[in-house]
Amino acid sequence: MQVNDKVVVKTDGSDDREGTILLIEEFNEGIMYLVSLPEYPKGIWFFNEKEGGEGTFVRPIQQK
């Protein structure tokens, strides 16, 4: 995924939400995505673990 890509974000206790990637930071354990959501237009950080599975919170919109 890249900056400006449309994505789906998984959150606790809520339906998946659509947003746009603003910034990406890579770490040894995975990748942090700053995602703009309607209620957080300046962005909120989400972390995808390298192993994926339950640790994947940001997905490309076509994998919804």
CHARMM-style PDB file with segment names, atoms N, HN, CA, C and O in Angstrom:
ATOM      1  N   MET     1       0.839  -1.170   0.000  1.00  0.00      PROA
ATOM      2  CA  MET     1       0.000   0.000   0.000  1.00  0.00      PROA
ATOM      3  C   MET     1       0.889   1.240   0.000  1.00  0.00      PROA
ATOM      4  O   MET     1       2.031   1.202   0.456  1.00  0.00      PROA
ATOM      5  N   GLN     2       0.343   2.339  -0.519  1.00  0.00      PROA
ATOM      6  HN  GLN     2      -0.585   2.370  -0.889  1.00  0.00      PROA
ATOM      7  CA  GLN     2       1.104   3.570  -0.651  1.00  0.00      PROA
ATOM      8  C   GLN     2       0.301   4.752  -0.118  1.00  0.00      PROA
ATOM      9  O   GLN     2      -0.908   4.652   0.090  1.00  0.00      PROA
ATOM     10  N   VAL     3       0.994   5.881   0.100  1.00  0.00      PROA
ATOM     11  HN  VAL     3       1.976   5.962  -0.069  1.00  0.00      PROA
ATOM     12  CA  VAL     3       0.331   7.113   0.504  1.00  0.00      PROA
ATOM     13  C   VAL     3      -0.742   7.462  -0.526  1.00  0.00      PROA
ATOM     14  O   VAL     3      -0.528   7.306  -1.729  1.00  0.00      PROA
ATOM     15  N   ASN     4      -1.879   7.927  -0.060  1.00  0.00      PROA
ATOM     16  HN  ASN     4      -2.053   8.053   0.916  1.00  0.00      PROA
ATOM     17  CA  ASN     4      -3.065   8.318  -0.833  1.00  0.00      PROA
ATOM     18  C   ASN     4      -3.928   7.144  -1.273  1.00  0.00      PROA
ATOM     19  O   ASN     4      -4.972   7.357  -1.891  1.00  0.00      PROA
ATOM     20  N   ASP     5      -3.524   5.901  -0.973  1.00  0.00      PROA
ATOM     21  HN  ASP     5      -2.677   5.727  -0.471  1.00  0.00      PROA
ATOM     22  CA  ASP     5      -4.380   4.747  -1.279  1.00  0.00      PROA
ATOM     23  C   ASP     5      -5.615   4.779  -0.390  1.00  0.00      PROA
ATOM     24  O   ASP     5      -5.539   5.170   0.775  1.00  0.00      PROA
ATOM     25  N   LYS     6      -6.748   4.367  -0.941  1.00  0.00      PROA
ATOM     26  HN  LYS     6      -6.809   4.049  -1.888  1.00  0.00      PROA
ATOM     27  CA  LYS     6      -7.977   4.190  -0.171  1.00  0.00      PROA
ATOM     28  C   LYS     6      -7.890   2.834   0.515  1.00  0.00      PROA
ATOM     29  O   LYS     6      -7.528   1.837  -0.111  1.00  0.00      PROA
ATOM     30  N   VAL     7      -8.227   2.797   1.818  1.00  0.00      PROA
ATOM     31  HN  VAL     7      -8.521   3.606   2.327  1.00  0.00      PROA
ATOM     32  CA  VAL     7      -8.102   1.577   2.606  1.00  0.00      PROA
ATOM     33  C   VAL     7      -9.338   1.365   3.474  1.00  0.00      PROA
ATOM     34  O   VAL     7     -10.167   2.259   3.646  1.00  0.00      PROA
ATOM     35  N   VAL     8      -9.431   0.152   4.012  1.00  0.00      PROA
ATOM     36  HN  VAL     8      -8.758  -0.574   3.871  1.00  0.00      PROA
ATOM     37  CA  VAL     8     -10.442  -0.202   4.997  1.00  0.00      PROA
ATOM     38  C   VAL     8      -9.707  -0.439   6.310  1.00  0.00      PROA
ATOM     39  O   VAL     8      -8.694  -1.138   6.341  1.00  0.00      PROA
ATOM     40  N   VAL     9     -10.215   0.141   7.392  1.00  0.00      PROA
ATOM     41  HN  VAL     9     -11.038   0.709   7.367  1.00  0.00      PROA
ATOM     42  CA  VAL     9      -9.593   0.037   8.703  1.00  0.00      PROA
ATOM     43  C   VAL     9     -10.501  -0.752   9.635  1.00  0.00      PROA
ATOM     44  O   VAL     9     -11.689  -0.453   9.759  1.00  0.00      PROA
ATOM     45  N   LYS    10      -9.928  -1.772  10.297  1.00  0.00      PROA
ATOM     46  HN  LYS    10      -8.963  -2.014  10.196  1.00  0.00      PROA
ATOM     47  CA  LYS    10     -10.654  -2.579  11.280  1.00  0.00      PROA
ATOM     48  C   LYS    10     -10.466  -1.937  12.649  1.00  0.00      PROA
ATOM     49  O   LYS    10      -9.340  -1.664  13.064  1.00  0.00      PROA
ATOM     50  N   THR    11     -11.580  -1.695  13.352  1.00  0.00      PROA
ATOM     51  HN  THR    11     -12.495  -1.917  13.015  1.00  0.00      PROA
ATOM     52  CA  THR    11     -11.508  -1.120  14.694  1.00  0.00      PROA
ATOM     53  C   THR    11     -12.346  -1.949  15.659  1.00  0.00      PROA
ATOM     54  O   THR    11     -13.283  -2.631  15.244  1.00  0.00      PROA
ATOM     55  N   ASP    12     -12.012  -1.891  16.949  1.00  0.00      PROA
ATOM     56  HN  ASP    12     -11.251  -1.337  17.286  1.00  0.00      PROA
ATOM     57  CA  ASP    12     -12.759  -2.623  17.977  1.00  0.00      PROA
ATOM     58  C   ASP    12     -14.162  -2.053  18.142  1.00  0.00      PROA
ATOM     59  O   ASP    12     -14.346  -0.838  18.210  1.00  0.00      PROA
ATOM     60  N   GLY    13     -15.148  -2.943  18.207  1.00  0.00      PROA
ATOM     61  HN  GLY    13     -14.999  -3.930  18.152  1.00  0.00      PROA
ATOM     62  CA  GLY    13     -16.510  -2.545  18.514  1.00  0.00      PROA
ATOM     63  C   GLY    13     -17.179  -1.677  17.479  1.00  0.00      PROA
ATOM     64  O   GLY    13     -18.163  -1.005  17.787  1.00  0.00      PROA
ATOM     65  N   SER    14     -16.680  -1.669  16.269  1.00  0.00      PROA
ATOM     66  HN  SER    14     -15.880  -2.215  16.018  1.00  0.00      PROA
ATOM     67  CA  SER    14     -17.242  -0.820  15.222  1.00  0.00      PROA
ATOM     68  C   SER    14     -17.106  -1.532  13.885  1.00  0.00      PROA
ATOM     69  O   SER    14     -16.266  -2.416  13.714  1.00  0.00      PROA
ATOM     70  N   ASP    15     -17.946  -1.132  12.949  1.00  0.00      PROA
ATOM     71  HN  ASP    15     -18.628  -0.415  13.088  1.00  0.00      PROA
ATOM     72  CA  ASP    15     -17.818  -1.662  11.595  1.00  0.00      PROA
ATOM     73  C   ASP    15     -16.515  -1.162  10.982  1.00  0.00      PROA
ATOM     74  O   ASP    15     -15.961  -0.153  11.416  1.00  0.00      PROA
ATOM     75  N   ASP    16     -16.031  -1.882   9.965  1.00  0.00      PROA
ATOM     76  HN  ASP    16     -16.482  -2.702   9.613  1.00  0.00      PROA
ATOM     77  CA  ASP    16     -14.854  -1.419   9.234  1.00  0.00      PROA
ATOM     78  C   ASP    16     -15.153  -0.046   8.644  1.00  0.00      PROA
ATOM     79  O   ASP    16     -16.279   0.237   8.234  1.00  0.00      PROA
ATOM     80  N   ARG    17     -14.123   0.806   8.608  1.00  0.00      PROA
ATOM     81  HN  ARG    17     -13.208   0.577   8.942  1.00  0.00      PROA
ATOM     82  CA  ARG    17     -14.297   2.163   8.089  1.00  0.00      PROA
ATOM     83  C   ARG    17     -13.327   2.415   6.946  1.00  0.00      PROA
ATOM     84  O   ARG    17     -12.214   1.890   6.932  1.00  0.00      PROA
ATOM     85  N   GLU    18     -13.764   3.225   5.989  1.00  0.00      PROA
ATOM     86  HN  GLU    18     -14.668   3.652   6.001  1.00  0.00      PROA
ATOM     87  CA  GLU    18     -12.916   3.571   4.852  1.00  0.00      PROA
ATOM     88  C   GLU    18     -12.149   4.849   5.148  1.00  0.00      PROA
ATOM     89  O   GLU    18     -12.664   5.775   5.775  1.00  0.00      PROA
ATOM     90  N   GLY    19     -10.891   4.878   4.678  1.00  0.00      PROA
ATOM     91  HN  GLY    19     -10.472   4.126   4.169  1.00  0.00      PROA
ATOM     92  CA  GLY    19     -10.057   6.049   4.876  1.00  0.00      PROA
ATOM     93  C   GLY    19      -8.986   6.143   3.809  1.00  0.00      PROA
ATOM     94  O   GLY    19      -8.992   5.382   2.841  1.00  0.00      PROA
ATOM     95  N   THR    20      -8.066   7.080   3.990  1.00  0.00      PROA
ATOM     96  HN  THR    20      -8.062   7.698   4.777  1.00  0.00      PROA
ATOM     97  CA  THR    20      -6.976   7.326   3.049  1.00  0.00      PROA
ATOM     98  C   THR    20      -5.660   7.358   3.813  1.00  0.00      PROA
ATOM     99  O   THR    20      -5.560   7.997   4.860  1.00  0.00      PROA
ATOM    100  N   ILE    21      -4.646   6.666   3.286  1.00  0.00      PROA
ATOM    101  HN  ILE    21      -4.727   6.147   2.435  1.00  0.00      PROA
ATOM    102  CA  ILE    21      -3.321   6.656   3.920  1.00  0.00      PROA
ATOM    103  C   ILE    21      -2.653   8.015   3.726  1.00  0.00      PROA
ATOM    104  O   ILE    21      -2.540   8.507   2.603  1.00  0.00      PROA
ATOM    105  N   LEU    22      -2.211   8.620   4.839  1.00  0.00      PROA
ATOM    106  HN  LEU    22      -2.304   8.220   5.751  1.00  0.00      PROA
ATOM    107  CA  LEU    22      -1.505   9.900   4.801  1.00  0.00      PROA
ATOM    108  C   LEU    22       0.006   9.738   4.920  1.00  0.00      PROA
ATOM    109  O   LEU    22       0.768  10.507   4.334  1.00  0.00      PROA
ATOM    110  N   LEU    23       0.438   8.724   5.689  1.00  0.00      PROA
ATOM    111  HN  LEU    23      -0.181   8.099   6.166  1.00  0.00      PROA
ATOM    112  CA  LEU    23       1.864   8.531   5.956  1.00  0.00      PROA
ATOM    113  C   LEU    23       2.108   7.074   6.307  1.00  0.00      PROA
ATOM    114  O   LEU    23       1.232   6.413   6.865  1.00  0.00      PROA
ATOM    115  N   ILE    24       3.294   6.569   5.983  1.00  0.00      PROA
ATOM    116  HN  ILE    24       4.006   7.106   5.530  1.00  0.00      PROA
ATOM    117  CA  ILE    24       3.664   5.183   6.279  1.00  0.00      PROA
ATOM    118  C   ILE    24       5.021   5.180   6.971  1.00  0.00      PROA
ATOM    119  O   ILE    24       5.956   5.842   6.522  1.00  0.00      PROA
ATOM    120  N   GLU    25       5.123   4.427   8.072  1.00  0.00      PROA
ATOM    121  HN  GLU    25       4.363   3.889   8.437  1.00  0.00      PROA
ATOM    122  CA  GLU    25       6.384   4.253   8.800  1.00  0.00      PROA
ATOM    123  C   GLU    25       6.626   2.762   8.977  1.00  0.00      PROA
ATOM    124  O   GLU    25       5.770   2.054   9.509  1.00  0.00      PROA
ATOM    125  N   GLU    26       7.794   2.275   8.533  1.00  0.00      PROA
ATOM    126  HN  GLU    26       8.489   2.851   8.101  1.00  0.00      PROA
ATOM    127  CA  GLU    26       8.119   0.854   8.659  1.00  0.00      PROA
ATOM    128  C   GLU    26       8.972   0.608   9.903  1.00  0.00      PROA
ATOM    129  O   GLU    26       9.861   1.392  10.234  1.00  0.00      PROA
ATOM    130  N   PHE    27       8.677  -0.509  10.587  1.00  0.00      PROA
ATOM    131  HN  PHE    27       7.954  -1.147  10.319  1.00  0.00      PROA
ATOM    132  CA  PHE    27       9.403  -0.944  11.777  1.00  0.00      PROA
ATOM    133  C   PHE    27       9.749  -2.417  11.609  1.00  0.00      PROA
ATOM    134  O   PHE    27       9.235  -3.074  10.704  1.00  0.00      PROA
ATOM    135  N   ASN    28      10.621  -2.946  12.478  1.00  0.00      PROA
ATOM    136  HN  ASN    28      11.038  -2.413  13.213  1.00  0.00      PROA
ATOM    137  CA  ASN    28      10.975  -4.368  12.424  1.00  0.00      PROA
ATOM    138  C   ASN    28       9.760  -5.263  12.615  1.00  0.00      PROA
ATOM    139  O   ASN    28       9.663  -6.318  11.987  1.00  0.00      PROA
ATOM    140  N   GLU    29       8.832  -4.853  13.477  1.00  0.00      PROA
ATOM    141  HN  GLU    29       8.911  -3.997  13.987  1.00  0.00      PROA
ATOM    142  CA  GLU    29       7.674  -5.685  13.814  1.00  0.00      PROA
ATOM    143  C   GLU    29       6.510  -5.533  12.843  1.00  0.00      PROA
ATOM    144  O   GLU    29       5.584  -6.344  12.866  1.00  0.00      PROA
ATOM    145  N   GLY    30       6.540  -4.513  11.993  1.00  0.00      PROA
ATOM    146  HN  GLY    30       7.292  -3.854  11.974  1.00  0.00      PROA
ATOM    147  CA  GLY    30       5.433  -4.289  11.061  1.00  0.00      PROA
ATOM    148  C   GLY    30       5.447  -2.878  10.508  1.00  0.00      PROA
ATOM    149  O   GLY    30       6.496  -2.237  10.441  1.00  0.00      PROA
ATOM    150  N   ILE    31       4.277  -2.395  10.110  1.00  0.00      PROA
ATOM    151  HN  ILE    31       3.425  -2.916  10.164  1.00  0.00      PROA
ATOM    152  CA  ILE    31       4.153  -1.092   9.458  1.00  0.00      PROA
ATOM    153  C   ILE    31       3.069  -0.272  10.147  1.00  0.00      PROA
ATOM    154  O   ILE    31       1.984  -0.777  10.436  1.00  0.00      PROA
ATOM    155  N   MET    32       3.376   1.014  10.409  1.00  0.00      PROA
ATOM    156  HN  MET    32       4.258   1.425  10.173  1.00  0.00      PROA
ATOM    157  CA  MET    32       2.396   1.958  10.944  1.00  0.00      PROA
ATOM    158  C   MET    32       1.841   2.773   9.779  1.00  0.00      PROA
ATOM    159  O   MET    32       2.581   3.242   8.915  1.00  0.00      PROA
ATOM    160  N   TYR    33       0.521   2.928   9.780  1.00  0.00      PROA
ATOM    161  HN  TYR    33      -0.081   2.548  10.482  1.00  0.00      PROA
ATOM    162  CA  TYR    33      -0.154   3.734   8.768  1.00  0.00      PROA
ATOM    163  C   TYR    33      -0.898   4.872   9.453  1.00  0.00      PROA
ATOM    164  O   TYR    33      -1.666   4.636  10.385  1.00  0.00      PROA
ATOM    165  N   LEU    34      -0.677   6.100   9.000  1.00  0.00      PROA
ATOM    166  HN  LEU    34      -0.053   6.291   8.243  1.00  0.00      PROA
ATOM    167  CA  LEU    34      -1.479   7.234   9.440  1.00  0.00      PROA
ATOM    168  C   LEU    34      -2.629   7.338   8.451  1.00  0.00      PROA
ATOM    169  O   LEU    34      -2.422   7.622   7.271  1.00  0.00      PROA
ATOM    170  N   VAL    35      -3.847   7.105   8.942  1.00  0.00      PROA
ATOM    171  HN  VAL    35      -4.016   6.874   9.900  1.00  0.00      PROA
ATOM    172  CA  VAL    35      -5.015   7.016   8.066  1.00  0.00      PROA
ATOM    173  C   VAL    35      -6.003   8.121   8.416  1.00  0.00      PROA
ATOM    174  O   VAL    35      -6.372   8.290   9.579  1.00  0.00      PROA
ATOM    175  N   SER    36      -6.425   8.868   7.409  1.00  0.00      PROA
ATOM    176  HN  SER    36      -6.125   8.730   6.465  1.00  0.00      PROA
ATOM    177  CA  SER    36      -7.452   9.886   7.570  1.00  0.00      PROA
ATOM    178  C   SER    36      -8.819   9.218   7.501  1.00  0.00      PROA
ATOM    179  O   SER    36      -9.135   8.534   6.528  1.00  0.00      PROA
ATOM    180  N   LEU    37      -9.629   9.419   8.540  1.00  0.00      PROA
ATOM    181  HN  LEU    37      -9.373   9.975   9.331  1.00  0.00      PROA
ATOM    182  CA  LEU    37     -11.003   8.928   8.590  1.00  0.00      PROA
ATOM    183  C   LEU    37     -11.923  10.142   8.710  1.00  0.00      PROA
ATOM    184  O   LEU    37     -11.472  11.208   9.128  1.00  0.00      PROA
ATOM    185  N   PRO    38     -13.204  10.007   8.354  1.00  0.00      PROA
ATOM    186  CA  PRO    38     -14.110  11.160   8.448  1.00  0.00      PROA
ATOM    187  C   PRO    38     -14.091  11.830   9.829  1.00  0.00      PROA
ATOM    188  O   PRO    38     -14.113  13.057   9.919  1.00  0.00      PROA
ATOM    189  N   GLU    39     -14.052  11.030  10.903  1.00  0.00      PROA
ATOM    190  HN  GLU    39     -14.035  10.033  10.830  1.00  0.00      PROA
ATOM    191  CA  GLU    39     -14.050  11.611  12.250  1.00  0.00      PROA
ATOM    192  C   GLU    39     -12.653  12.026  12.720  1.00  0.00      PROA
ATOM    193  O   GLU    39     -12.521  12.690  13.748  1.00  0.00      PROA
ATOM    194  N   TYR    40     -11.614  11.642  11.979  1.00  0.00      PROA
ATOM    195  HN  TYR    40     -11.722  11.102  11.144  1.00  0.00      PROA
ATOM    196  CA  TYR    40     -10.224  12.017  12.272  1.00  0.00      PROA
ATOM    197  C   TYR    40      -9.549  12.478  10.977  1.00  0.00      PROA
ATOM    198  O   TYR    40      -8.685  11.770  10.458  1.00  0.00      PROA
ATOM    199  N   PRO    41      -9.922  13.646  10.443  1.00  0.00      PROA
ATOM    200  CA  PRO    41      -9.402  14.078   9.137  1.00  0.00      PROA
ATOM    201  C   PRO    41      -7.889  14.285   9.099  1.00  0.00      PROA
ATOM    202  O   PRO    41      -7.282  14.176   8.034  1.00  0.00      PROA
ATOM    203  N   LYS    42      -7.269  14.583  10.249  1.00  0.00      PROA
ATOM    204  HN  LYS    42      -7.763  14.672  11.115  1.00  0.00      PROA
ATOM    205  CA  LYS    42      -5.811  14.755  10.279  1.00  0.00      PROA
ATOM    206  C   LYS    42      -5.093  13.431  10.436  1.00  0.00      PROA
ATOM    207  O   LYS    42      -3.867  13.376  10.344  1.00  0.00      PROA
ATOM    208  N   GLY    43      -5.839  12.363  10.671  1.00  0.00      PROA
ATOM    209  HN  GLY    43      -6.835  12.408  10.746  1.00  0.00      PROA
ATOM    210  CA  GLY    43      -5.274  11.023  10.718  1.00  0.00      PROA
ATOM    211  C   GLY    43      -5.190  10.426  12.106  1.00  0.00      PROA
ATOM    212  O   GLY    43      -5.126  11.133  13.112  1.00  0.00      PROA
ATOM    213  N   ILE    44      -5.192   9.104  12.130  1.00  0.00      PROA
ATOM    214  HN  ILE    44      -5.244   8.531  11.313  1.00  0.00      PROA
ATOM    215  CA  ILE    44      -5.009   8.315  13.341  1.00  0.00      PROA
ATOM    216  C   ILE    44      -4.115   7.136  12.954  1.00  0.00      PROA
ATOM    217  O   ILE    44      -4.243   6.595  11.856  1.00  0.00      PROA
ATOM    218  N   TRP    45      -3.201   6.732  13.862  1.00  0.00      PROA
ATOM    219  HN  TRP    45      -3.097   7.171  14.754  1.00  0.00      PROA
ATOM    220  CA  TRP    45      -2.233   5.681  13.553  1.00  0.00      PROA
ATOM    221  C   TRP    45      -2.819   4.291  13.769  1.00  0.00      PROA
ATOM    222  O   TRP    45      -3.524   4.041  14.746  1.00  0.00      PROA
ATOM    223  N   PHE    46      -2.506   3.382  12.823  1.00  0.00      PROA
ATOM    224  HN  PHE    46      -1.933   3.585  12.030  1.00  0.00      PROA
ATOM    225  CA  PHE    46      -2.857   1.964  12.924  1.00  0.00      PROA
ATOM    226  C   PHE    46      -1.603   1.156  12.611  1.00  0.00      PROA
ATOM    227  O   PHE    46      -0.808   1.546  11.757  1.00  0.00      PROA
ATOM    228  N   PHE    47      -1.423   0.023  13.304  1.00  0.00      PROA
ATOM    229  HN  PHE    47      -2.069  -0.294  13.998  1.00  0.00      PROA
ATOM    230  CA  PHE    47      -0.239  -0.815  13.154  1.00  0.00      PROA
ATOM    231  C   PHE    47      -0.625  -2.163  12.560  1.00  0.00      PROA
ATOM    232  O   PHE    47      -1.522  -2.836  13.068  1.00  0.00      PROA
ATOM    233  N   ASN    48       0.052  -2.558  11.482  1.00  0.00      PROA
ATOM    234  HN  ASN    48       0.781  -2.012  11.069  1.00  0.00      PROA
ATOM    235  CA  ASN    48      -0.096  -3.900  10.915  1.00  0.00      PROA
ATOM    236  C   ASN    48       1.123  -4.719  11.304  1.00  0.00      PROA
ATOM    237  O   ASN    48       2.251  -4.357  10.967  1.00  0.00      PROA
ATOM    238  N   GLU    49       0.901  -5.830  12.019  1.00  0.00      PROA
ATOM    239  HN  GLU    49      -0.015  -6.124  12.292  1.00  0.00      PROA
ATOM    240  CA  GLU    49       1.997  -6.721  12.380  1.00  0.00      PROA
ATOM    241  C   GLU    49       2.478  -7.476  11.148  1.00  0.00      PROA
ATOM    242  O   GLU    49       1.692  -7.758  10.243  1.00  0.00      PROA
ATOM    243  N   LYS    50       3.775  -7.807  11.112  1.00  0.00      PROA
ATOM    244  HN  LYS    50       4.413  -7.579  11.847  1.00  0.00      PROA
ATOM    245  CA  LYS    50       4.346  -8.549   9.983  1.00  0.00      PROA
ATOM    246  C   LYS    50       3.650  -9.878   9.750  1.00  0.00      PROA
ATOM    247  O   LYS    50       3.461 -10.288   8.604  1.00  0.00      PROA
ATOM    248  N   GLU    51       3.264 -10.560  10.835  1.00  0.00      PROA
ATOM    249  HN  GLU    51       3.418 -10.227  11.765  1.00  0.00      PROA
ATOM    250  CA  GLU    51       2.649 -11.880  10.714  1.00  0.00      PROA
ATOM    251  C   GLU    51       1.245 -11.819  10.122  1.00  0.00      PROA
ATOM    252  O   GLU    51       0.733 -12.832   9.645  1.00  0.00      PROA
ATOM    253  N   GLY    52       0.620 -10.654  10.146  1.00  0.00      PROA
ATOM    254  HN  GLY    52       1.036  -9.832  10.534  1.00  0.00      PROA
ATOM    255  CA  GLY    52      -0.725 -10.510   9.592  1.00  0.00      PROA
ATOM    256  C   GLY    52      -1.781 -11.115  10.494  1.00  0.00      PROA
ATOM    257  O   GLY    52      -1.685 -11.031  11.718  1.00  0.00      PROA
ATOM    258  N   GLY    53      -2.795 -11.726   9.887  1.00  0.00      PROA
ATOM    259  HN  GLY    53      -2.874 -11.794   8.892  1.00  0.00      PROA
ATOM    260  CA  GLY    53      -3.879 -12.338  10.654  1.00  0.00      PROA
ATOM    261  C   GLY    53      -4.624 -11.322  11.490  1.00  0.00      PROA
ATOM    262  O   GLY    53      -5.050 -10.283  10.986  1.00  0.00      PROA
ATOM    263  N   GLU    54      -4.785 -11.627  12.790  1.00  0.00      PROA
ATOM    264  HN  GLU    54      -4.440 -12.471  13.200  1.00  0.00      PROA
ATOM    265  CA  GLU    54      -5.502 -10.732  13.709  1.00  0.00      PROA
ATOM    266  C   GLU    54      -4.766  -9.411  13.923  1.00  0.00      PROA
ATOM    267  O   GLU    54      -5.354  -8.456  14.430  1.00  0.00      PROA
ATOM    268  N   GLY    55      -3.487  -9.343  13.547  1.00  0.00      PROA
ATOM    269  HN  GLY    55      -3.009 -10.119  13.136  1.00  0.00      PROA
ATOM    270  CA  GLY    55      -2.704  -8.124  13.708  1.00  0.00      PROA
ATOM    271  C   GLY    55      -2.744  -7.212  12.501  1.00  0.00      PROA
ATOM    272  O   GLY    55      -1.950  -6.276  12.409  1.00  0.00      PROA
ATOM    273  N   THR    56      -3.663  -7.469  11.562  1.00  0.00      PROA
ATOM    274  HN  THR    56      -4.308  -8.230  11.636  1.00  0.00      PROA
ATOM    275  CA  THR    56      -3.806  -6.622  10.379  1.00  0.00      PROA
ATOM    276  C   THR    56      -5.034  -5.736  10.555  1.00  0.00      PROA
ATOM    277  O   THR    56      -6.159  -6.228  10.648  1.00  0.00      PROA
ATOM    278  N   PHE    57      -4.805  -4.427  10.601  1.00  0.00      PROA
ATOM    279  HN  PHE    57      -3.891  -4.028  10.526  1.00  0.00      PROA
ATOM    280  CA  PHE    57      -5.896  -3.486  10.830  1.00  0.00      PROA
ATOM    281  C   PHE    57      -6.173  -2.600   9.622  1.00  0.00      PROA
ATOM    282  O   PHE    57      -7.242  -1.995   9.534  1.00  0.00      PROA
ATOM    283  N   VAL    58      -5.222  -2.515   8.686  1.00  0.00      PROA
ATOM    284  HN  VAL    58      -4.354  -3.007   8.757  1.00  0.00      PROA
ATOM    285  CA  VAL    58      -5.379  -1.690   7.490  1.00  0.00      PROA
ATOM    286  C   VAL    58      -5.247  -2.596   6.275  1.00  0.00      PROA
ATOM    287  O   VAL    58      -4.263  -3.321   6.129  1.00  0.00      PROA
ATOM    288  N   ARG    59      -6.265  -2.545   5.394  1.00  0.00      PROA
ATOM    289  HN  ARG    59      -7.064  -1.957   5.512  1.00  0.00      PROA
ATOM    290  CA  ARG    59      -6.270  -3.377   4.185  1.00  0.00      PROA
ATOM    291  C   ARG    59      -6.626  -2.521   2.975  1.00  0.00      PROA
ATOM    292  O   ARG    59      -7.369  -1.548   3.104  1.00  0.00      PROA
ATOM    293  N   PRO    60      -6.102  -2.873   1.795  1.00  0.00      PROA
ATOM    294  CA  PRO    60      -6.536  -2.173   0.582  1.00  0.00      PROA
ATOM    295  C   PRO    60      -8.046  -2.306   0.433  1.00  0.00      PROA
ATOM    296  O   PRO    60      -8.619  -3.328   0.812  1.00  0.00      PROA
ATOM    297  N   ILE    61      -8.683  -1.300  -0.105  1.00  0.00      PROA
ATOM    298  HN  ILE    61      -8.217  -0.470  -0.413  1.00  0.00      PROA
ATOM    299  CA  ILE    61     -10.142  -1.267  -0.168  1.00  0.00      PROA
ATOM    300  C   ILE    61     -10.726  -2.416  -0.987  1.00  0.00      PROA
ATOM    301  O   ILE    61     -11.846  -2.843  -0.705  1.00  0.00      PROA
ATOM    302  N   GLN    62     -10.020  -2.929  -1.980  1.00  0.00      PROA
ATOM    303  HN  GLN    62      -9.111  -2.582  -2.209  1.00  0.00      PROA
ATOM    304  CA  GLN    62     -10.549  -4.027  -2.789  1.00  0.00      PROA
ATOM    305  C   GLN    62     -10.593  -5.343  -2.024  1.00  0.00      PROA
ATOM    306  O   GLN    62     -11.284  -6.267  -2.452  1.00  0.00      PROA
ATOM    307  N   GLN    63      -9.865  -5.462  -0.886  1.00  0.00      PROA
ATOM    308  HN  GLN    63      -9.303  -4.711  -0.539  1.00  0.00      PROA
ATOM    309  CA  GLN    63      -9.875  -6.677  -0.072  1.00  0.00      PROA
ATOM    310  C   GLN    63     -10.909  -6.600   1.043  1.00  0.00      PROA
ATOM    311  O   GLN    63     -10.859  -7.381   1.994  1.00  0.00      PROA
ATOM    312  N   LYS    64     -11.836  -5.670   0.931  1.00  0.00      PROA
ATOM    313  HN  LYS    64     -11.876  -5.036   0.159  1.00  0.00      PROA
ATOM    314  CA  LYS    64     -12.870  -5.454   1.937  1.00  0.00      PROA
ATOM    315  C   LYS    64     -13.658  -6.715   2.126  1.00  0.00      PROA
ATOM    316  OT1 LYS    64     -14.585  -6.748   2.936  1.00  0.00      PROA
TER     317      LYS     64
END
